[in-house]
Amino acid sequence: MYPQRIGYDDVAFRWSDYDVPLWTRPNTSPLRWNRARQDPTQYLSLSPEGSWAELIRAERLRTLRELNLVSMPMWVLRVRETNLADYSTFELAQAAGFPPEALVSEDYERCEAEAERLREQGYRGVLAPSAALPGAVNLTLFGRRLTVPWDYPEAGLMASFVRSKRLAVGRPPDEILPLVRQRGEPHSLLQSHVSATRSGAVPKHERSE
């Protein structure tokens, strides 16, 4: 059983302390959708709030004083992709036979194995709930991508090219901090999904934009 294949034609966001937000080399560290030294994997969010939340969670920031020390570039990317696995809600994952809790688990093993299976079937990435900000959705792209200028001519765009520009260098907004699901904390939407499933009334959450 495989997830629905969908396209995505819109902007996405990523914080990055590198010169560019995308890369062509294999990831050196294992993350949710890649094993170490596997093909390049790009991690994006569909909203700037989702991207900032990922930074807060990754760096284990818990106070406004810690936020004030952050100075990080935020990038916007114009993404046009097809053949994405649609795990954007826990309901869709369950319907496709993938355990919903794995999408936001601290243990990446099941997602890493699923990413390998999806790559083998020609999927170019996956939409999935954010582990850091309940209600937000992340977009992970499989394979190498090249950053090109925001005004790069349409006629010259190739499948691996992604228009990108740096929005600003700054810090996460104060109001995001209390909304972030820190490591070891429960995921509120996953809890709602599990409760609804047990009661036989699974809610249909709309994908965050």
VEXKOLTI-63758 format. One line per field, with one value per residue (C-alpha): residue number from 1; residue in one letter; x, y, z. Coordinates in nm, 3 decimals, padded with zeros to 5 digits. Layout:
n <- (NUM|...)
res <- (a|...)
xx <- (X|...)
yy <- (Y|...)
zz <- (Z|...)
REM end
This chain:
n <- (1|2|3|4|5|6|7|8|9|10|11|12|13|14|15|16|17|18|19|20|21|22|23|24|25|26|27|28|29|30|31|32|33|34|35|36|37|38|39|40|41|42|43|44|45|46|47|48|49|50|51|52|53|54|55|56|57|58|59|60|61|62|63|64|65|66|67|68|69|70|71|72|73|74|75|76|77|78|79|80|81|82|83|84|85|86|87|88|89|90|91|92|93|94|95|96|97|98|99|100|101|102|103|104|105|106|107|108|109|110|111|112|113|114|115|116|117|118|119|120|121|122|123|124|125|126|127|128|129|130|131|132|133|134|135|136|137|138|139|140|141|142|143|144|145|146|147|148|149|150|151|152|153|154|155|156|157|158|159|160|161|162|163|164|165|166|167|168|169|170|171|172|173|174|175|176|177|178|179|180|181|182|183|184|185|186|187|188|189|190|191|192|193|194|195|196|197|198|199|200|201|202|203|204|205|206|207|208|209)
res <- (m|y|p|q|r|i|g|y|d|d|v|a|f|r|w|s|d|y|d|v|p|l|w|t|r|p|n|t|s|p|l|r|w|n|r|a|r|q|d|p|t|q|y|l|s|l|s|p|e|g|s|w|a|e|l|i|r|a|e|r|l|r|t|l|r|e|l|n|l|v|s|m|p|m|w|v|l|r|v|r|e|t|n|l|a|d|y|s|t|f|e|l|a|q|a|a|g|f|p|p|e|a|l|v|s|e|d|y|e|r|c|e|a|e|a|e|r|l|r|e|q|g|y|r|g|v|l|a|p|s|a|a|l|p|g|a|v|n|l|t|l|f|g|r|r|l|t|v|p|w|d|y|p|e|a|g|l|m|a|s|f|v|r|s|k|r|l|a|v|g|r|p|p|d|e|i|l|p|l|v|r|q|r|g|e|p|h|s|l|l|q|s|h|v|s|a|t|r|s|g|a|v|p|k|h|e|r|s|e)
xx <- (00.000|00.129|00.020|-00.156|00.073|00.011|00.178|00.279|00.308|00.358|00.614|00.791|01.031|01.354|01.601|01.960|02.296|02.459|02.503|02.217|01.912|01.946|02.229|02.350|02.557|02.427|02.316|02.589|02.348|02.040|01.714|01.347|01.340|01.701|01.978|02.330|02.518|02.200|02.093|02.050|01.728|01.582|01.369|01.118|00.805|00.492|00.490|00.757|00.603|00.657|01.018|01.088|00.928|01.162|01.458|01.332|01.281|01.610|01.809|01.600|01.521|01.283|01.308|01.275|01.627|01.747|01.541|01.713|02.044|01.923|02.031|01.936|01.861|01.507|01.462|01.155|01.154|00.924|00.854|00.700|00.692|00.495|00.492|00.489|00.366|00.067|00.105|00.000|-00.246|-00.241|-00.562|-00.400|-00.103|-00.328|-00.537|-00.219|-00.109|00.165|00.159|00.057|00.260|00.581|00.541|00.619|00.806|01.146|01.258|01.316|01.365|01.019|01.022|01.375|01.267|00.953|01.158|01.370|01.055|00.905|01.225|01.230|00.878|00.969|00.829|01.012|00.928|00.669|00.427|00.386|00.273|00.530|00.663|00.752|00.432|00.099|-00.114|00.182|00.294|00.647|00.766|01.066|01.221|01.420|01.733|01.963|01.824|02.001|01.922|01.865|01.773|01.410|01.391|01.551|01.392|01.111|01.253|01.574|01.422|01.513|01.349|01.626|01.622|01.439|01.394|01.500|01.573|01.675|01.393|01.583|01.821|01.640|01.490|01.167|00.870|00.799|00.447|00.569|00.768|00.476|00.323|00.629|00.616|00.950|01.117|00.947|00.616|00.294|00.171|-00.177|-00.311|-00.179|-00.354|-00.678|-00.640|-00.581|-00.880|-01.105|-00.992|-01.073|-01.417|-01.481|-01.504|-01.180|-01.156|-01.046|-00.788|-00.727|-00.371|-00.206|-00.095)
yy <- (00.000|00.344|00.700|00.920|01.103|01.477|01.789|02.108|02.445|02.717|02.866|02.690|02.811|02.704|02.846|02.781|02.910|02.807|03.029|02.849|02.666|02.353|02.115|01.849|01.634|01.352|01.449|01.371|01.308|01.086|01.282|01.190|01.109|01.015|00.794|00.927|00.951|00.878|01.080|01.453|01.532|01.883|01.982|02.265|02.397|02.532|02.835|03.055|02.975|02.606|02.666|02.879|02.612|02.351|02.571|02.622|02.250|02.150|02.393|02.319|02.686|02.744|03.108|03.450|03.521|03.227|03.349|03.686|03.516|03.377|03.542|03.309|03.356|03.263|03.160|03.140|02.888|02.858|02.487|02.307|01.935|01.628|01.274|01.377|01.130|01.284|01.210|01.565|01.445|01.155|01.030|01.006|00.817|00.568|00.521|00.437|00.184|00.393|00.434|00.797|00.822|00.756|01.090|01.284|01.024|01.090|00.764|00.823|00.459|00.398|00.721|00.652|00.308|00.452|00.717|00.444|00.262|00.581|00.671|00.328|00.391|00.725|00.962|01.295|01.387|01.377|01.613|01.534|01.696|01.904|01.740|02.085|02.282|02.096|02.209|02.297|02.083|02.011|01.934|01.705|01.671|01.364|01.411|01.695|02.043|02.352|02.701|02.952|03.322|03.420|03.582|03.291|03.267|03.017|02.876|02.768|02.593|02.225|01.974|02.009|02.392|02.576|02.951|03.084|03.407|03.507|03.694|03.826|03.744|03.737|03.541|03.349|03.564|03.554|03.419|03.096|02.981|02.859|02.678|02.464|02.097|02.033|01.693|01.448|01.635|01.491|01.604|01.753|01.666|01.311|01.275|01.403|01.158|00.863|00.959|01.002|00.673|00.491|00.652|00.579|00.945|01.037|01.414|01.550|01.820|02.063|02.105|02.422|02.673)
zz <- (00.000|-00.094|-00.016|-00.267|-00.509|-00.520|-00.652|-00.478|-00.651|-00.392|-00.157|00.129|00.397|00.556|00.808|00.716|00.835|00.506|00.202|00.029|00.170|-00.045|-00.119|-00.357|-00.122|00.098|00.448|00.699|00.987|01.006|01.023|01.003|00.631|00.560|00.688|00.720|00.389|00.196|-00.107|-00.035|00.151|00.181|00.482|00.434|00.604|00.438|00.669|00.830|01.169|01.106|01.008|01.316|01.533|01.387|01.480|01.835|01.882|01.721|01.936|02.249|02.305|02.594|02.702|02.540|02.653|02.443|02.145|02.168|02.098|01.765|01.439|01.157|00.784|00.680|00.317|00.097|-00.189|-00.489|-00.507|-00.802|-00.745|-00.849|-00.713|-00.347|-00.086|00.090|00.460|00.546|00.810|01.052|00.890|00.547|00.688|00.862|00.549|00.356|00.616|00.775|01.156|01.225|01.545|01.350|01.169|01.487|01.691|01.847|01.685|01.313|01.212|01.065|00.866|00.740|00.620|00.462|00.282|00.123|00.010|-00.133|-00.316|-00.478|-00.610|-00.766|-00.506|-00.503|-00.146|00.130|00.301|00.670|00.997|01.179|01.494|01.627|01.564|01.574|01.281|01.060|00.766|00.649|00.298|00.258|-00.087|-00.186|-00.394|-00.491|-00.553|-00.681|-00.554|-00.834|-00.807|-00.746|-01.090|-01.275|-01.624|-01.661|-01.983|-01.812|-01.512|-01.470|-01.237|-00.978|-00.979|-00.701|-00.701|-00.361|-00.182|00.167|00.337|00.637|00.916|01.246|01.533|01.589|01.700|02.073|02.024|01.862|02.165|02.381|02.082|02.010|02.101|02.267|02.268|02.502|02.498|02.352|02.012|02.058|01.711|01.732|02.067|01.910|01.622|01.854|02.071|01.769|01.619|01.941|01.952|01.585|01.483|01.309|01.248|00.912|00.980|00.701|00.583|00.711|00.448)
REM end
